[in-house]
Amino acid sequence: MAAISASMVKELRERTQLGMMDCKKALVEADGDMELAIENMRKSSGLKAAKKAGRIASDGLIGIRLTDDGRFGVMVEVNCETDFAARDDNFVGFVGTVTDQIFESRESDIDKLLEAGLEGTRESLVQKIGENVSIRRAEVFGDQDDQGHVHSYVHNNGKIGVLVAMTGGSAELGKDIAMHIAATSPLVVGPDDAPADVIEKEREIYKAQADDSGKPPEIVAKMIEGKVRKYLAEISLTEQPFVKDGEIKVGALLKREQASVIRFARYEVGEGIEKATEDFAAEVAAQLT
């Protein structure tokens, strides 16, 4: 019997979009033969789900749910292939089901959610709407005592969602900050929160640009640090001009309202997913050869 590694299970799951336990079982039954496992799974009840798994699911919706007291909230991105399917009542209902399960279980691990029963529901939806469907990522806010209140915003097309954990301020301010994040896409709360490797990468880029300027090293060094400071201001929530009043920065607004943002998460449907481009002329030509 061949040893079944976690990486093999992960690869099969990525190739089929079927459940982790189903993939492990298929690999065991196929004695570790990846292609045989896929063939056997295609013959099983997961046939349609497996067929659709190769398609890139880069559309979809954001689901958000908060407690009435604003002390806890969750957000999830669920993907499908097209906007048409994203507006289907069956898909919308599935997003609601996923959001509710995350809310009730306080679980953001996608594999655990699928194992808990969502995988069967997902496969049924794939068969019903004829598109690949995947639960991509999830956030749980307010599961610690020091998280303050959770505020949210979902854009009217359901494609952008934000959760903000904030102390002080008001519900109106929380919503405004969430809307600001949706509009401007900051990466961190403040400059000090920027990862060192990200800063160093930017510094290397600016150094390569400045080295060609012909200026003295001390001037080049100042140019580089100036660009780094500008970059940090652009990606930091507190350093950005507030979208509803460009005369004040978000940090100053929060201070004026005696509020502080602890953390935030911004989801935009399909961000970072490489979208497939289809060349139908080439496809037809290939079939004729």
C-alpha positions in Angstrom: 0.0 0.0 0.0 1.5 3.3 -1.1 1.8 6.1 1.6 -0.7 8.9 1.1 0.8 12.2 1.9 -1.0 15.4 2.8 0.4 17.1 -0.3 -1.1 14.4 -2.5 -4.5 14.9 -0.9 -4.1 18.7 -1.3 -3.2 18.3 -5.0 -6.2 16.0 -5.7 -8.5 18.4 -3.9 -7.2 21.3 -6.0 -7.6 19.4 -9.2 -11.1 18.1 -8.4 -12.5 20.6 -5.9 -14.0 17.7 -4.0 -13.8 17.1 -0.2 -10.6 16.4 1.6 -11.8 13.1 3.0 -13.2 12.0 -0.4 -9.8 12.7 -2.0 -7.9 10.8 0.7 -10.3 7.8 0.3 -9.9 7.9 -3.5 -6.1 7.9 -3.2 -6.1 5.0 -0.8 -8.4 3.0 -3.1 -6.1 3.8 -6.1 -3.0 3.0 -4.1 -1.6 6.5 -4.5 -2.2 6.7 -8.3 -3.4 10.3 -8.8 -4.8 9.8 -12.3 -6.6 6.6 -11.4 -8.0 8.3 -8.3 -9.4 11.1 -10.5 -10.8 8.6 -13.0 -12.6 6.7 -10.2 -13.9 9.9 -8.7 -15.3 10.9 -12.1 -17.2 7.6 -12.1 -18.6 8.3 -8.7 -21.4 10.6 -7.5 -19.0 13.6 -7.7 -18.9 13.4 -11.5 -20.3 16.8 -12.4 -18.4 18.6 -9.6 -15.2 17.1 -10.8 -15.9 18.0 -14.4 -16.5 21.6 -13.5 -13.5 21.9 -11.1 -11.1 22.8 -13.9 -12.9 26.0 -14.6 -11.7 29.1 -12.9 -14.3 30.4 -10.4 -13.5 34.1 -10.2 -16.9 35.6 -9.8 -19.3 35.2 -6.9 -20.5 37.1 -3.8 -19.4 38.3 -0.3 -21.4 37.2 2.7 -21.4 39.1 6.0 -23.3 38.6 9.3 -23.0 40.4 12.6 -24.5 40.0 16.0 -27.1 42.6 17.0 -24.8 44.0 19.6 -21.9 44.4 17.1 -19.5 42.3 19.2 -19.0 39.6 16.7 -19.1 39.3 12.9 -18.0 37.0 10.0 -17.3 37.5 6.3 -16.9 34.9 3.5 -16.1 34.9 -0.2 -17.9 32.3 -2.2 -17.0 31.9 -5.9 -18.6 30.8 -9.1 -17.7 31.2 -12.7 -20.0 34.0 -13.9 -22.0 36.9 -12.7 -25.1 35.3 -14.1 -24.6 32.4 -11.7 -23.8 34.7 -8.9 -27.3 36.2 -9.2 -29.0 32.8 -9.2 -31.2 32.3 -6.2 -29.7 28.9 -5.5 -26.2 30.4 -5.4 -27.3 33.3 -3.3 -29.0 30.9 -0.9 -25.8 28.9 -0.7 -23.8 32.0 0.2 -26.3 32.6 3.0 -26.0 29.0 4.3 -22.2 29.2 4.3 -22.3 32.6 6.1 -24.7 31.3 8.7 -22.6 28.2 9.4 -19.4 30.3 9.9 -21.4 32.5 12.2 -22.8 29.7 14.3 -19.5 27.6 14.4 -17.1 30.6 14.6 -15.0 28.5 12.2 -13.0 30.1 9.3 -11.1 27.0 8.2 -12.6 26.1 4.8 -11.6 22.4 5.0 -13.4 22.0 8.3 -16.5 23.8 7.0 -16.6 21.4 4.0 -16.1 18.4 6.2 -19.0 19.6 8.5 -21.5 19.1 5.7 -21.0 22.0 3.2 -19.2 19.8 0.7 -22.3 17.8 -0.1 -24.3 21.0 -0.5 -21.6 22.5 -2.7 -21.6 19.5 -5.0 -25.4 19.6 -5.3 -25.2 23.3 -6.2 -22.6 22.6 -8.9 -24.8 20.0 -10.5 -27.8 22.4 -10.3 -26.3 25.6 -11.8 -23.7 23.9 -14.0 -20.7 25.9 -12.8 -17.8 25.3 -10.4 -18.4 26.7 -6.9 -15.8 27.2 -4.2 -15.7 28.7 -0.7 -12.5 30.7 -1.0 -11.9 32.3 2.4 -13.5 33.5 5.6 -12.9 35.9 8.4 -14.1 35.8 12.1 -14.0 39.1 14.0 -14.8 39.7 17.7 -13.9 36.3 19.1 -11.6 38.0 21.6 -12.5 40.3 24.5 -10.3 43.2 23.2 -11.8 43.4 19.7 -14.2 46.3 20.5 -17.2 46.5 18.2 -17.3 45.0 14.7 -18.6 47.2 11.8 -19.2 46.2 8.2 -19.9 47.3 4.7 -21.0 45.4 1.6 -21.1 47.2 -1.7 -24.4 47.1 -3.4 -23.2 44.6 -6.1 -22.1 42.2 -3.4 -18.6 42.0 -4.8 -16.7 44.0 -2.1 -17.0 43.5 1.7 -15.3 44.9 4.7 -15.1 44.1 8.4 -13.7 46.6 10.9 -12.9 46.0 14.6 -13.0 49.3 16.3 -13.0 50.7 19.8 -14.8 53.9 20.7 -16.6 56.1 18.1 -20.1 55.3 16.9 -21.9 52.9 14.6 -22.0 55.6 12.0 -18.3 56.2 12.2 -17.7 52.5 12.0 -19.7 52.2 8.8 -17.9 55.2 7.3 -14.5 53.7 8.0 -15.6 50.4 6.5 -16.9 52.2 3.4 -13.6 54.1 3.2 -11.6 50.8 3.3 -13.9 49.4 0.5 -13.1 52.5 -1.7 -9.3 52.9 -1.0 -8.0 49.3 -0.3 -5.5 50.1 2.4 -3.2 47.2 3.3 -2.5 48.0 7.0 -4.0 50.1 9.8 -0.9 52.3 10.3 2.7 52.6 8.9 4.1 50.6 11.8 1.9 47.6 10.8 3.5 47.2 7.4 5.5 43.9 7.2 9.3 44.4 7.1 9.6 42.2 4.0 7.1 44.4 2.1 8.9 47.6 3.0 12.3 46.1 2.0 10.9 44.9 -1.3 9.7 48.5 -2.1 13.0 49.9 -0.9 14.9 47.6 -3.4 12.6 48.8 -6.2 13.2 52.4 -5.4 16.9 51.8 -5.1 17.1 50.3 -8.6 15.2 53.3 -10.0 17.4 55.8 -8.2 20.7 54.2 -9.1 20.2 55.3 -12.6 19.7 58.9 -11.7 23.4 59.7 -11.5 22.9 61.6 -8.2 25.3 61.3 -5.2 24.7 58.3 -2.9 23.5 60.5 0.0 20.9 62.1 -2.2 19.9 58.7 -3.6 19.4 57.4 0.0 17.1 60.4 0.8 15.2 59.8 -2.3 14.6 56.2 -1.5 13.5 56.9 2.1 11.2 59.6 0.9 9.5 57.2 -1.5 9.2 54.6 1.2 7.5 57.1 3.5 5.1 58.0 0.6 4.3 54.3 0.0 3.6 53.7 3.6 1.2 56.6 3.7 -0.6 55.3 0.7 -1.2 51.8 2.1 -1.9 52.9 5.7 -5.5 53.5 6.7 -4.7 56.1 9.2 -2.6 58.1 6.8 -5.1 58.3 4.0 -7.3 61.3 3.3 -10.9 60.4 4.4 -13.0 59.7 1.3 -15.9 61.8 2.6 -13.7 64.8 3.6 -10.3 65.0 1.9 -9.3 67.8 4.3 -8.8 65.3 7.2 -6.8 62.1 7.4 -8.5 59.0 8.8 -6.1 58.9 11.8 -7.1 62.4 12.7 -10.8 61.6 12.3 -10.5 58.6 14.6 -8.6 60.6 17.2 -11.2 63.4 17.1 -14.0 60.8 17.6 -12.0 59.0 20.3 -11.9 55.8 18.3 -9.2 53.4 17.2 -9.2 50.7 14.5 -7.8 47.4 15.8 -7.9 45.5 12.6 -9.8 45.2 9.3 -10.3 42.8 6.4 -11.3 43.8 2.9 -12.5 41.2 0.4 -13.1 41.8 -3.3 -14.5 38.9 -5.3 -12.0 37.3 -7.5 -9.0 39.5 -6.5 -5.7 37.6 -7.1 -7.4 34.9 -9.1 -6.0 34.5 -12.6 -9.0 34.7 -15.0 -9.0 32.4 -18.0 -9.0 33.9 -21.5 -10.5 31.9 -24.2 -9.4 31.9 -27.8 -12.3 30.3 -29.6 -10.7 30.6 -33.0 -7.6 28.7 -31.7 -9.9 26.1 -30.1 -11.7 25.5 -33.3 -8.5 25.3 -35.3 -7.1 22.8 -32.8 -10.1 20.6 -33.3 -9.7 20.7 -37.1 -6.1 19.5 -37.0 
